[in-house]
Amino acid sequence: MNLTLDEEDRDWLVALLEERAKELHPEIRRCAAHVYKDDLKKTLVRCEAILDRLKTNPDSAG
């Protein structure tokens, strides 16, 4: 799937994902339920992977 974003939308999406990734770190540390903790870790990995792609190839997003 290809998604076309203008620069403003890409920057907003990057900021949103960065904020969510920051929120996930303490949430993962505090979580006692292993199944839920694993889901949070998977979400963090996905956020970081998308962030990496958006930051590495800003032109490919829009």
PDB file with one MODEL, atoms N, CA, C and O in Angstrom:
MODEL        1
ATOM      1  N   MET A   1       0.841  -1.163   0.000  1.00  0.00           N
ATOM      2  CA  MET A   1       0.000   0.000   0.000  1.00  0.00           C
ATOM      3  C   MET A   1       0.894   1.236   0.000  1.00  0.00           C
ATOM      4  O   MET A   1       1.912   1.282   0.691  1.00  0.00           O
ATOM      5  N   ASN A   2       0.510   2.204  -0.761  1.00  0.00           N
ATOM      6  CA  ASN A   2       1.215   3.479  -0.787  1.00  0.00           C
ATOM      7  C   ASN A   2       0.315   4.548  -0.194  1.00  0.00           C
ATOM      8  O   ASN A   2      -0.892   4.570  -0.433  1.00  0.00           O
ATOM      9  N   LEU A   3       0.915   5.421   0.572  1.00  0.00           N
ATOM     10  CA  LEU A   3       0.197   6.510   1.206  1.00  0.00           C
ATOM     11  C   LEU A   3       0.908   7.797   0.837  1.00  0.00           C
ATOM     12  O   LEU A   3       2.119   7.920   1.018  1.00  0.00           O
ATOM     13  N   THR A   4       0.158   8.751   0.321  1.00  0.00           N
ATOM     14  CA  THR A   4       0.738  10.028  -0.048  1.00  0.00           C
ATOM     15  C   THR A   4       0.413  11.048   1.035  1.00  0.00           C
ATOM     16  O   THR A   4      -0.750  11.278   1.366  1.00  0.00           O
ATOM     17  N   LEU A   5       1.465  11.655   1.577  1.00  0.00           N
ATOM     18  CA  LEU A   5       1.315  12.667   2.620  1.00  0.00           C
ATOM     19  C   LEU A   5       2.053  13.925   2.212  1.00  0.00           C
ATOM     20  O   LEU A   5       3.141  13.864   1.640  1.00  0.00           O
ATOM     21  N   ASP A   6       1.447  15.076   2.512  1.00  0.00           N
ATOM     22  CA  ASP A   6       2.230  16.291   2.314  1.00  0.00           C
ATOM     23  C   ASP A   6       3.164  16.438   3.517  1.00  0.00           C
ATOM     24  O   ASP A   6       3.053  15.694   4.492  1.00  0.00           O
ATOM     25  N   GLU A   7       4.069  17.387   3.443  1.00  0.00           N
ATOM     26  CA  GLU A   7       5.088  17.526   4.484  1.00  0.00           C
ATOM     27  C   GLU A   7       4.469  17.800   5.858  1.00  0.00           C
ATOM     28  O   GLU A   7       4.939  17.277   6.869  1.00  0.00           O
ATOM     29  N   GLU A   8       3.432  18.608   5.891  1.00  0.00           N
ATOM     30  CA  GLU A   8       2.787  18.943   7.163  1.00  0.00           C
ATOM     31  C   GLU A   8       2.152  17.697   7.797  1.00  0.00           C
ATOM     32  O   GLU A   8       2.280  17.475   9.001  1.00  0.00           O
ATOM     33  N   ASP A   9       1.475  16.898   6.989  1.00  0.00           N
ATOM     34  CA  ASP A   9       0.874  15.665   7.504  1.00  0.00           C
ATOM     35  C   ASP A   9       1.939  14.669   7.956  1.00  0.00           C
ATOM     36  O   ASP A   9       1.770  14.001   8.976  1.00  0.00           O
ATOM     37  N   ARG A  10       3.033  14.566   7.203  1.00  0.00           N
ATOM     38  CA  ARG A  10       4.115  13.666   7.580  1.00  0.00           C
ATOM     39  C   ARG A  10       4.720  14.099   8.912  1.00  0.00           C
ATOM     40  O   ARG A  10       4.964  13.264   9.784  1.00  0.00           O
ATOM     41  N   ASP A  11       4.961  15.390   9.072  1.00  0.00           N
ATOM     42  CA  ASP A  11       5.525  15.901  10.328  1.00  0.00           C
ATOM     43  C   ASP A  11       4.577  15.643  11.495  1.00  0.00           C
ATOM     44  O   ASP A  11       5.021  15.292  12.588  1.00  0.00           O
ATOM     45  N   TRP A  12       3.272  15.813  11.270  1.00  0.00           N
ATOM     46  CA  TRP A  12       2.287  15.559  12.315  1.00  0.00           C
ATOM     47  C   TRP A  12       2.283  14.085  12.700  1.00  0.00           C
ATOM     48  O   TRP A  12       2.226  13.746  13.882  1.00  0.00           O
ATOM     49  N   LEU A  13       2.343  13.214  11.700  1.00  0.00           N
ATOM     50  CA  LEU A  13       2.359  11.782  11.954  1.00  0.00           C
ATOM     51  C   LEU A  13       3.620  11.367  12.712  1.00  0.00           C
ATOM     52  O   LEU A  13       3.547  10.542  13.622  1.00  0.00           O
ATOM     53  N   VAL A  14       4.760  11.925  12.352  1.00  0.00           N
ATOM     54  CA  VAL A  14       6.011  11.654  13.061  1.00  0.00           C
ATOM     55  C   VAL A  14       5.888  12.084  14.516  1.00  0.00           C
ATOM     56  O   VAL A  14       6.268  11.334  15.415  1.00  0.00           O
ATOM     57  N   ALA A  15       5.363  13.275  14.759  1.00  0.00           N
ATOM     58  CA  ALA A  15       5.209  13.764  16.132  1.00  0.00           C
ATOM     59  C   ALA A  15       4.257  12.866  16.931  1.00  0.00           C
ATOM     60  O   ALA A  15       4.513  12.578  18.100  1.00  0.00           O
ATOM     61  N   LEU A  16       3.191  12.436  16.320  1.00  0.00           N
ATOM     62  CA  LEU A  16       2.226  11.561  16.980  1.00  0.00           C
ATOM     63  C   LEU A  16       2.859  10.221  17.355  1.00  0.00           C
ATOM     64  O   LEU A  16       2.676   9.737  18.472  1.00  0.00           O
ATOM     65  N   LEU A  17       3.595   9.630  16.431  1.00  0.00           N
ATOM     66  CA  LEU A  17       4.251   8.354  16.697  1.00  0.00           C
ATOM     67  C   LEU A  17       5.364   8.491  17.733  1.00  0.00           C
ATOM     68  O   LEU A  17       5.550   7.598  18.561  1.00  0.00           O
ATOM     69  N   GLU A  18       6.101   9.592  17.697  1.00  0.00           N
ATOM     70  CA  GLU A  18       7.145   9.815  18.698  1.00  0.00           C
ATOM     71  C   GLU A  18       6.532   9.940  20.091  1.00  0.00           C
ATOM     72  O   GLU A  18       7.063   9.392  21.057  1.00  0.00           O
ATOM     73  N   GLU A  19       5.426  10.655  20.194  1.00  0.00           N
ATOM     74  CA  GLU A  19       4.759  10.818  21.485  1.00  0.00           C
ATOM     75  C   GLU A  19       4.246   9.476  21.994  1.00  0.00           C
ATOM     76  O   GLU A  19       4.397   9.160  23.175  1.00  0.00           O
ATOM     77  N   ARG A  20       3.648   8.694  21.120  1.00  0.00           N
ATOM     78  CA  ARG A  20       3.142   7.378  21.546  1.00  0.00           C
ATOM     79  C   ARG A  20       4.281   6.468  21.988  1.00  0.00           C
ATOM     80  O   ARG A  20       4.152   5.749  22.979  1.00  0.00           O
ATOM     81  N   ALA A  21       5.392   6.493  21.263  1.00  0.00           N
ATOM     82  CA  ALA A  21       6.546   5.667  21.637  1.00  0.00           C
ATOM     83  C   ALA A  21       7.061   6.073  23.017  1.00  0.00           C
ATOM     84  O   ALA A  21       7.433   5.211  23.812  1.00  0.00           O
ATOM     85  N   LYS A  22       7.088   7.374  23.311  1.00  0.00           N
ATOM     86  CA  LYS A  22       7.527   7.842  24.626  1.00  0.00           C
ATOM     87  C   LYS A  22       6.586   7.362  25.723  1.00  0.00           C
ATOM     88  O   LYS A  22       7.031   7.011  26.816  1.00  0.00           O
ATOM     89  N   GLU A  23       5.290   7.347  25.435  1.00  0.00           N
ATOM     90  CA  GLU A  23       4.305   6.891  26.410  1.00  0.00           C
ATOM     91  C   GLU A  23       4.424   5.395  26.673  1.00  0.00           C
ATOM     92  O   GLU A  23       4.154   4.932  27.782  1.00  0.00           O
ATOM     93  N   LEU A  24       4.822   4.647  25.665  1.00  0.00           N
ATOM     94  CA  LEU A  24       4.872   3.190  25.787  1.00  0.00           C
ATOM     95  C   LEU A  24       5.980   2.712  26.714  1.00  0.00           C
ATOM     96  O   LEU A  24       5.799   1.717  27.415  1.00  0.00           O
ATOM     97  N   HIS A  25       7.109   3.383  26.738  1.00  0.00           N
ATOM     98  CA  HIS A  25       8.230   2.928  27.571  1.00  0.00           C
ATOM     99  C   HIS A  25       7.844   2.768  29.043  1.00  0.00           C
ATOM    100  O   HIS A  25       8.036   1.687  29.599  1.00  0.00           O
ATOM    101  N   PRO A  26       7.305   3.806  29.692  1.00  0.00           N
ATOM    102  CA  PRO A  26       6.927   3.615  31.097  1.00  0.00           C
ATOM    103  C   PRO A  26       5.743   2.657  31.262  1.00  0.00           C
ATOM    104  O   PRO A  26       5.650   1.944  32.261  1.00  0.00           O
ATOM    105  N   GLU A  27       4.854   2.647  30.289  1.00  0.00           N
ATOM    106  CA  GLU A  27       3.713   1.737  30.356  1.00  0.00           C
ATOM    107  C   GLU A  27       4.182   0.280  30.348  1.00  0.00           C
ATOM    108  O   GLU A  27       3.645  -0.557  31.074  1.00  0.00           O
ATOM    109  N   ILE A  28       5.177  -0.010  29.531  1.00  0.00           N
ATOM    110  CA  ILE A  28       5.740  -1.364  29.463  1.00  0.00           C
ATOM    111  C   ILE A  28       6.411  -1.719  30.783  1.00  0.00           C
ATOM    112  O   ILE A  28       6.245  -2.832  31.282  1.00  0.00           O
ATOM    113  N   ARG A  29       7.171  -0.779  31.356  1.00  0.00           N
ATOM    114  CA  ARG A  29       7.854  -1.047  32.626  1.00  0.00           C
ATOM    115  C   ARG A  29       6.880  -1.332  33.766  1.00  0.00           C
ATOM    116  O   ARG A  29       7.145  -2.181  34.616  1.00  0.00           O
ATOM    117  N   ARG A  30       5.752  -0.620  33.780  1.00  0.00           N
ATOM    118  CA  ARG A  30       4.788  -0.776  34.874  1.00  0.00           C
ATOM    119  C   ARG A  30       3.871  -1.983  34.706  1.00  0.00           C
ATOM    120  O   ARG A  30       3.258  -2.429  35.675  1.00  0.00           O
ATOM    121  N   CYS A  31       3.772  -2.505  33.516  1.00  0.00           N
ATOM    122  CA  CYS A  31       2.808  -3.565  33.230  1.00  0.00           C
ATOM    123  C   CYS A  31       3.224  -4.882  33.889  1.00  0.00           C
ATOM    124  O   CYS A  31       4.373  -5.310  33.781  1.00  0.00           O
ATOM    125  N   ALA A  32       2.276  -5.509  34.567  1.00  0.00           N
ATOM    126  CA  ALA A  32       2.541  -6.782  35.235  1.00  0.00           C
ATOM    127  C   ALA A  32       2.031  -7.971  34.420  1.00  0.00           C
ATOM    128  O   ALA A  32       2.537  -9.083  34.567  1.00  0.00           O
ATOM    129  N   ALA A  33       1.043  -7.746  33.569  1.00  0.00           N
ATOM    130  CA  ALA A  33       0.466  -8.832  32.774  1.00  0.00           C
ATOM    131  C   ALA A  33       1.353  -9.097  31.562  1.00  0.00           C
ATOM    132  O   ALA A  33       1.483  -8.249  30.679  1.00  0.00           O
ATOM    133  N   HIS A  34       1.956 -10.272  31.529  1.00  0.00           N
ATOM    134  CA  HIS A  34       2.936 -10.577  30.482  1.00  0.00           C
ATOM    135  C   HIS A  34       2.348 -10.539  29.074  1.00  0.00           C
ATOM    136  O   HIS A  34       3.009 -10.068  28.149  1.00  0.00           O
ATOM    137  N   VAL A  35       1.134 -11.021  28.895  1.00  0.00           N
ATOM    138  CA  VAL A  35       0.517 -11.010  27.564  1.00  0.00           C
ATOM    139  C   VAL A  35       0.318  -9.579  27.099  1.00  0.00           C
ATOM    140  O   VAL A  35       0.634  -9.249  25.956  1.00  0.00           O
ATOM    141  N   TYR A  36      -0.200  -8.729  27.970  1.00  0.00           N
ATOM    142  CA  TYR A  36      -0.409  -7.334  27.616  1.00  0.00           C
ATOM    143  C   TYR A  36       0.924  -6.618  27.399  1.00  0.00           C
ATOM    144  O   TYR A  36       1.054  -5.790  26.497  1.00  0.00           O
ATOM    145  N   LYS A  37       1.907  -6.943  28.230  1.00  0.00           N
ATOM    146  CA  LYS A  37       3.238  -6.344  28.101  1.00  0.00           C
ATOM    147  C   LYS A  37       3.844  -6.687  26.741  1.00  0.00           C
ATOM    148  O   LYS A  37       4.457  -5.831  26.103  1.00  0.00           O
ATOM    149  N   ASP A  38       3.678  -7.920  26.299  1.00  0.00           N
ATOM    150  CA  ASP A  38       4.175  -8.327  24.981  1.00  0.00           C
ATOM    151  C   ASP A  38       3.474  -7.549  23.868  1.00  0.00           C
ATOM    152  O   ASP A  38       4.108  -7.163  22.887  1.00  0.00           O
ATOM    153  N   ASP A  39       2.169  -7.320  24.018  1.00  0.00           N
ATOM    154  CA  ASP A  39       1.435  -6.531  23.023  1.00  0.00           C
ATOM    155  C   ASP A  39       1.948  -5.092  22.980  1.00  0.00           C
ATOM    156  O   ASP A  39       2.078  -4.507  21.905  1.00  0.00           O
ATOM    157  N   LEU A  40       2.237  -4.527  24.145  1.00  0.00           N
ATOM    158  CA  LEU A  40       2.778  -3.171  24.194  1.00  0.00           C
ATOM    159  C   LEU A  40       4.143  -3.102  23.516  1.00  0.00           C
ATOM    160  O   LEU A  40       4.440  -2.144  22.802  1.00  0.00           O
ATOM    161  N   LYS A  41       4.966  -4.115  23.741  1.00  0.00           N
ATOM    162  CA  LYS A  41       6.289  -4.156  23.104  1.00  0.00           C
ATOM    163  C   LYS A  41       6.155  -4.247  21.592  1.00  0.00           C
ATOM    164  O   LYS A  41       6.914  -3.605  20.865  1.00  0.00           O
ATOM    165  N   LYS A  42       5.205  -5.033  21.111  1.00  0.00           N
ATOM    166  CA  LYS A  42       4.977  -5.151  19.664  1.00  0.00           C
ATOM    167  C   LYS A  42       4.518  -3.807  19.094  1.00  0.00           C
ATOM    168  O   LYS A  42       4.931  -3.415  18.003  1.00  0.00           O
ATOM    169  N   THR A  43       3.670  -3.113  19.834  1.00  0.00           N
ATOM    170  CA  THR A  43       3.213  -1.793  19.392  1.00  0.00           C
ATOM    171  C   THR A  43       4.378  -0.818  19.325  1.00  0.00           C
ATOM    172  O   THR A  43       4.478  -0.033  18.381  1.00  0.00           O
ATOM    173  N   LEU A  44       5.257  -0.861  20.316  1.00  0.00           N
ATOM    174  CA  LEU A  44       6.432   0.009  20.322  1.00  0.00           C
ATOM    175  C   LEU A  44       7.330  -0.285  19.129  1.00  0.00           C
ATOM    176  O   LEU A  44       7.804   0.639  18.469  1.00  0.00           O
ATOM    177  N   VAL A  45       7.566  -1.541  18.850  1.00  0.00           N
ATOM    178  CA  VAL A  45       8.402  -1.921  17.706  1.00  0.00           C
ATOM    179  C   VAL A  45       7.781  -1.405  16.405  1.00  0.00           C
ATOM    180  O   VAL A  45       8.488  -0.896  15.535  1.00  0.00           O
ATOM    181  N   ARG A  46       6.474  -1.536  16.279  1.00  0.00           N
ATOM    182  CA  ARG A  46       5.799  -1.063  15.064  1.00  0.00           C
ATOM    183  C   ARG A  46       5.893   0.453  14.943  1.00  0.00           C
ATOM    184  O   ARG A  46       6.163   0.969  13.858  1.00  0.00           O
ATOM    185  N   CYS A  47       5.675   1.175  16.042  1.00  0.00           N
ATOM    186  CA  CYS A  47       5.800   2.641  16.021  1.00  0.00           C
ATOM    187  C   CYS A  47       7.197   3.057  15.594  1.00  0.00           C
ATOM    188  O   CYS A  47       7.360   3.939  14.751  1.00  0.00           O
ATOM    189  N   GLU A  48       8.206   2.420  16.180  1.00  0.00           N
ATOM    190  CA  GLU A  48       9.589   2.770  15.862  1.00  0.00           C
ATOM    191  C   GLU A  48       9.941   2.426  14.418  1.00  0.00           C
ATOM    192  O   GLU A  48      10.700   3.157  13.782  1.00  0.00           O
ATOM    193  N   ALA A  49       9.410   1.338  13.896  1.00  0.00           N
ATOM    194  CA  ALA A  49       9.687   0.954  12.511  1.00  0.00           C
ATOM    195  C   ALA A  49       9.070   1.954  11.538  1.00  0.00           C
ATOM    196  O   ALA A  49       9.703   2.344  10.558  1.00  0.00           O
ATOM    197  N   ILE A  50       7.847   2.363  11.808  1.00  0.00           N
ATOM    198  CA  ILE A  50       7.191   3.341  10.932  1.00  0.00           C
ATOM    199  C   ILE A  50       7.903   4.686  11.035  1.00  0.00           C
ATOM    200  O   ILE A  50       8.107   5.360  10.026  1.00  0.00           O
ATOM    201  N   LEU A  51       8.281   5.077  12.246  1.00  0.00           N
ATOM    202  CA  LEU A  51       9.038   6.323  12.422  1.00  0.00           C
ATOM    203  C   LEU A  51      10.334   6.297  11.626  1.00  0.00           C
ATOM    204  O   LEU A  51      10.689   7.266  10.956  1.00  0.00           O
ATOM    205  N   ASP A  52      11.028   5.181  11.711  1.00  0.00           N
ATOM    206  CA  ASP A  52      12.282   5.045  10.980  1.00  0.00           C
ATOM    207  C   ASP A  52      12.063   5.214   9.480  1.00  0.00           C
ATOM    208  O   ASP A  52      12.834   5.896   8.805  1.00  0.00           O
ATOM    209  N   ARG A  53      11.017   4.595   8.969  1.00  0.00           N
ATOM    210  CA  ARG A  53      10.732   4.714   7.533  1.00  0.00           C
ATOM    211  C   ARG A  53      10.357   6.137   7.158  1.00  0.00           C
ATOM    212  O   ARG A  53      10.777   6.630   6.111  1.00  0.00           O
ATOM    213  N   LEU A  54       9.578   6.803   7.990  1.00  0.00           N
ATOM    214  CA  LEU A  54       9.185   8.184   7.698  1.00  0.00           C
ATOM    215  C   LEU A  54      10.376   9.135   7.760  1.00  0.00           C
ATOM    216  O   LEU A  54      10.474  10.067   6.961  1.00  0.00           O
ATOM    217  N   LYS A  55      11.277   8.901   8.706  1.00  0.00           N
ATOM    218  CA  LYS A  55      12.443   9.781   8.857  1.00  0.00           C
ATOM    219  C   LYS A  55      13.535   9.484   7.834  1.00  0.00           C
ATOM    220  O   LYS A  55      14.239  10.393   7.394  1.00  0.00           O
ATOM    221  N   THR A  56      13.676   8.212   7.453  1.00  0.00           N
ATOM    222  CA  THR A  56      14.730   7.828   6.516  1.00  0.00           C
ATOM    223  C   THR A  56      14.383   8.222   5.088  1.00  0.00           C
ATOM    224  O   THR A  56      15.253   8.623   4.315  1.00  0.00           O
ATOM    225  N   ASN A  57      13.090   8.102   4.741  1.00  0.00           N
ATOM    226  CA  ASN A  57      12.656   8.376   3.367  1.00  0.00           C
ATOM    227  C   ASN A  57      11.504   9.361   3.373  1.00  0.00           C
ATOM    228  O   ASN A  57      10.384   8.987   3.027  1.00  0.00           O
ATOM    229  N   PRO A  58      11.740  10.603   3.752  1.00  0.00           N
ATOM    230  CA  PRO A  58      10.632  11.555   3.819  1.00  0.00           C
ATOM    231  C   PRO A  58       9.970  11.784   2.461  1.00  0.00           C
ATOM    232  O   PRO A  58       8.774  12.069   2.407  1.00  0.00           O
ATOM    233  N   ASP A  59      10.715  11.669   1.371  1.00  0.00           N
ATOM    234  CA  ASP A  59      10.144  11.899   0.052  1.00  0.00           C
ATOM    235  C   ASP A  59       9.216  10.775  -0.381  1.00  0.00           C
ATOM    236  O   ASP A  59       8.309  10.997  -1.184  1.00  0.00           O
ATOM    237  N   SER A  60       9.432   9.564   0.145  1.00  0.00           N
ATOM    238  CA  SER A  60       8.579   8.449  -0.278  1.00  0.00           C
ATOM    239  C   SER A  60       7.199   8.518   0.346  1.00  0.00           C
ATOM    240  O   SER A  60       6.285   7.827  -0.105  1.00  0.00           O
ATOM    241  N   ALA A  61       7.026   9.342   1.381  1.00  0.00           N
ATOM    242  CA  ALA A  61       5.712   9.459   2.022  1.00  0.00           C
ATOM    243  C   ALA A  61       4.841  10.505   1.343  1.00  0.00           C
ATOM    244  O   ALA A  61       3.650  10.599   1.639  1.00  0.00           O
ATOM    245  N   GLY A  62       5.404  11.280   0.453  1.00  0.00           N
ATOM    246  CA  GLY A  62       4.553  12.298  -0.121  1.00  0.00           C
ATOM    247  C   GLY A  62       5.040  12.874  -1.367  1.00  0.00           C
ATOM    248  O   GLY A  62       4.390  13.750  -1.937  1.00  0.00           O
TER     249      GLY A  62
ENDMDL
END
